[in-house]
């Protein structure tokens, strides 16, 4: 039984221009001790689906799902109070912009102790000791002094470490990291990723890594879900995905990696992600897909079997003859 | 922090000179002659008139008069009232506690109601409560203060008879000033019912005076909260599982306070100006009423000195507000 299990999740935002579907029939499964990467470009709905699981979407969002459960608890039925007991505790999340994700008015220590006070029975002294321990775990030197520092006195990488310390303070069973390294410079990115992977190994928690960086995926994840325009288009173990992508979008993404380029010019994917008003009738990727034909443009593609990476495609690539649906 | 405070104090000097000059010039631009006003209906002889002009220094060139005034200020001498012959300084401080008492009560009402109202409106943005509250605030803001004062008197003093019409305390009570604050003095006097009487006299003028700052604070709190509520750290606070009360009341409000205390600081000026109307309507013996009376009497030293004192108080309050920024948001302290 998966730790987090989501079936057929859709999220629709009410906007001035009408309803906008940010997440479209997405399934997510992640187990304890597993690292799942969700990959996709901006606007592919990867953050939104996780925010929906956390219950952090604004009221303009309508969330529907056949199933959305964490450790057997139905997330759809939770009262506000029960959800607040769960998130920040068993189910934690860190965000993209470490500098703006911490409150500028309170010290790093205050913001971590606040989570501990909410979810644990530790007394004042024990909370402080736990903070020092957490700072050591996330590799912040001189914890006593840094606990008393305000976010603006710390660097971006340091703030992201504070965010991670805060998220793991109550020993979560699942940590969702929403583009944790995007806002950081490259050397710090690697450190933060190593830190997340090491923490995941030490604690055995599940880790969902939301990213648009295939390099990050290759280095860290065990399984990859690729999202495009709000839909999950492929779901495979990381090695298989890099070896034999089944969805043309995945293949195009991989071909666009500088490390894998074979020609002088880096191949790109022509066009842009369809917006609110120009969604194609059939496959959402069809306008940009080099393999697309009339069937792709007019008929919604089926989900292929596991052996074909659950690709959302009429003509999955790299398909052995016997596996073709 | 100390350096910041000192540099702010440095900017006091030009402001102070400017206010001194304006208050000096303003009263002299008004038509009317203080000596004629002093003489009243009896009139006075040409020779006596000249003698008095000489005595008060009105025959000196204006710049000499201004120089005398400025050097007087530096010696702590604001001059003496033409009417009472008491030093302006003494008169100011005998009346000032009444105004402070009224303004403090008004600003406390405005803050105590305005901030929660703004927070609740922001959290319930676009819903009925938000709309109702913001429309009410707009009415509070657009209606003149004397209209509110008269309306309150008609309803609560006239029709319902709940509160007295004017003054600071019932005529039955008499005791000496200790602090000048009627609420405190009435308690210290130990007389039965004195405190209750002081409160009932204070309540209507405080409400009338609080209407505009209340509306301004509520609207400012709402807009600052709306801005802050979309910040990333609010999402972080919610992701920690904190209750809405804590997210809105601690994480958001603390950040939203910067613009709010700015308008609170600015409304101290408005309060003192509003106090002139309110004090006049409620016969409240504070500096507002004193200033209005002095303008009609062309009592130059009182008007000059009073304006200067009020300006200095507004400046000090705003300096205090500037220092508060750093306390509320340490990020600002760095600049």
Interface residues (C-beta under 8 A of the other chain):
Chain A: X54 X56 X80 X83 X84 X85 X86 X87 X88 X89 X92 X93 X95 X97 X100 X101 X102 X103 X104 X105 X106 X111 X114 X115 X118 X119 X150 X152 X163 X166
Chain B: X231 X232 X233 X235 X236 X237 X238 X239 X240 X241 X242 X243 X244 X251 X254 X255 X328 X329 X330 X331 X334
